[in-house]
């Protein structure tokens, strides 16, 4: 019975020490989080001073317009045929394909499964 009391007393002491250690760890963790948040805030302020945000909208629009103009110019220089000739050849190819499809559709008979 006496050892039982000693054992209970030791367990209570160990639980108390563990609880106190957990509280200290929690306080240290909270302090570290607070310091990290302050450091992040200072870093963001410093970054905005060193690298201010610039508005690049006009530069982006001008770059896009220059790219479109350059593409149109190069396309006109290296085009193999005039616009009318190109449109005519595209129309002929579309007509040939449609004739082939119509020819296949008229020669094949499909069964519908009903009589």
C-alpha positions as CSV (number, residue, x, y, z in Angstrom):
1,X,0.0,0.0,0.0
2,X,2.9,2.3,0.8
3,X,4.5,1.7,-2.5
4,X,1.2,2.4,-4.2
5,X,1.1,5.9,-2.7
6,X,4.7,6.6,-3.7
7,X,4.1,5.4,-7.2
8,X,0.9,7.6,-7.5
9,X,2.9,10.6,-6.2
10,X,5.7,10.0,-8.7
11,X,3.1,9.7,-11.6
12,X,1.5,13.0,-10.5
13,X,4.8,14.7,-10.4
14,X,5.7,13.4,-13.8
15,X,2.4,14.6,-15.2
16,X,2.9,18.0,-13.7
17,X,6.4,18.3,-15.2
18,X,5.2,17.3,-18.6
19,X,2.3,19.8,-18.4
20,X,4.6,22.6,-17.4
21,X,7.0,21.7,-20.3
22,X,4.1,21.7,-22.8
23,X,3.1,25.2,-21.6
24,X,6.6,26.4,-22.0
25,X,6.9,25.0,-25.5
26,X,3.5,26.6,-26.4
27,X,4.7,30.0,-25.2
28,X,8.0,29.6,-27.1
29,X,6.1,28.6,-30.2
30,X,3.8,31.6,-29.9
31,X,6.8,33.9,-29.5
32,X,8.6,32.4,-32.5
33,X,5.5,32.9,-34.6
34,X,5.2,36.5,-33.5
35,X,8.9,37.2,-34.4
36,X,8.4,35.5,-37.8
37,X,5.4,37.6,-38.6
38,X,7.3,40.8,-37.7
39,X,10.2,39.7,-39.8
40,X,7.9,39.0,-42.8
41,X,6.3,42.4,-42.4
42,X,9.6,44.2,-42.3
43,X,10.8,42.2,-45.4
44,X,7.6,43.1,-47.3
45,X,8.1,46.8,-46.5
46,X,11.8,46.6,-47.6
47,X,10.9,44.9,-50.8
48,X,8.3,47.5,-51.7
49,X,10.9,50.2,-51.1
50,X,13.6,48.5,-53.1
51,X,11.4,47.2,-55.9
52,X,8.3,49.4,-56.3
53,X,5.5,48.1,-58.3
54,X,5.4,49.5,-61.8
55,X,2.5,49.6,-64.2
56,X,3.5,47.9,-67.4
57,X,0.1,48.1,-69.2
58,X,1.2,50.6,-71.8
59,X,4.4,48.6,-72.5
60,X,2.4,45.3,-72.8
61,X,-0.1,46.9,-75.2
62,X,2.7,48.4,-77.4
63,X,4.5,45.0,-77.4
64,X,1.4,43.2,-78.5
65,X,0.7,45.8,-81.3
66,X,4.3,45.5,-82.5
67,X,4.0,41.7,-82.5
68,X,0.8,41.8,-84.6
69,X,2.3,44.3,-87.0
70,X,5.5,42.2,-87.4
71,X,3.5,39.1,-87.9
72,X,1.3,40.7,-90.6
73,X,4.4,42.2,-92.3
74,X,6.3,38.9,-92.4
75,X,3.1,37.0,-93.6
76,X,2.8,39.4,-96.5
77,X,6.4,39.1,-97.4
78,X,6.6,35.3,-97.4
79,X,3.1,34.5,-98.6
80,X,3.3,32.1,-101.6
81,X,0.3,33.6,-103.4
82,X,-2.0,36.6,-103.4
83,X,-5.1,36.7,-101.3
84,X,-7.5,36.0,-104.2
85,X,-5.4,33.0,-105.2
86,X,-5.2,31.6,-101.7
87,X,-9.0,32.0,-101.1
88,X,-9.6,30.2,-104.5
89,X,-7.4,27.3,-103.6
90,X,-9.0,26.9,-100.2
91,X,-12.4,27.0,-101.8
92,X,-11.4,24.3,-104.3
93,X,-10.1,22.1,-101.5
94,X,-13.3,22.5,-99.5
95,X,-15.4,21.7,-102.6
96,X,-13.3,18.6,-103.4
97,X,-13.7,17.3,-99.8
98,X,-17.5,17.9,-99.8
99,X,-17.8,16.1,-103.1
100,X,-15.9,13.1,-101.7
101,X,-18.2,13.0,-98.7
102,X,-21.3,13.3,-100.8
103,X,-20.1,10.5,-103.1
104,X,-19.4,8.2,-100.2
105,X,-22.7,8.9,-98.6
106,X,-24.7,8.2,-101.8
107,X,-22.9,4.9,-102.6
108,X,-23.2,3.4,-99.1
109,X,-26.5,2.2,-97.7
110,X,-26.9,2.2,-94.0
111,X,-29.3,-0.1,-92.3
112,X,-31.4,1.4,-89.5
113,X,-32.3,-1.9,-87.8
114,X,-36.0,-1.6,-88.6
115,X,-37.8,-3.3,-91.4
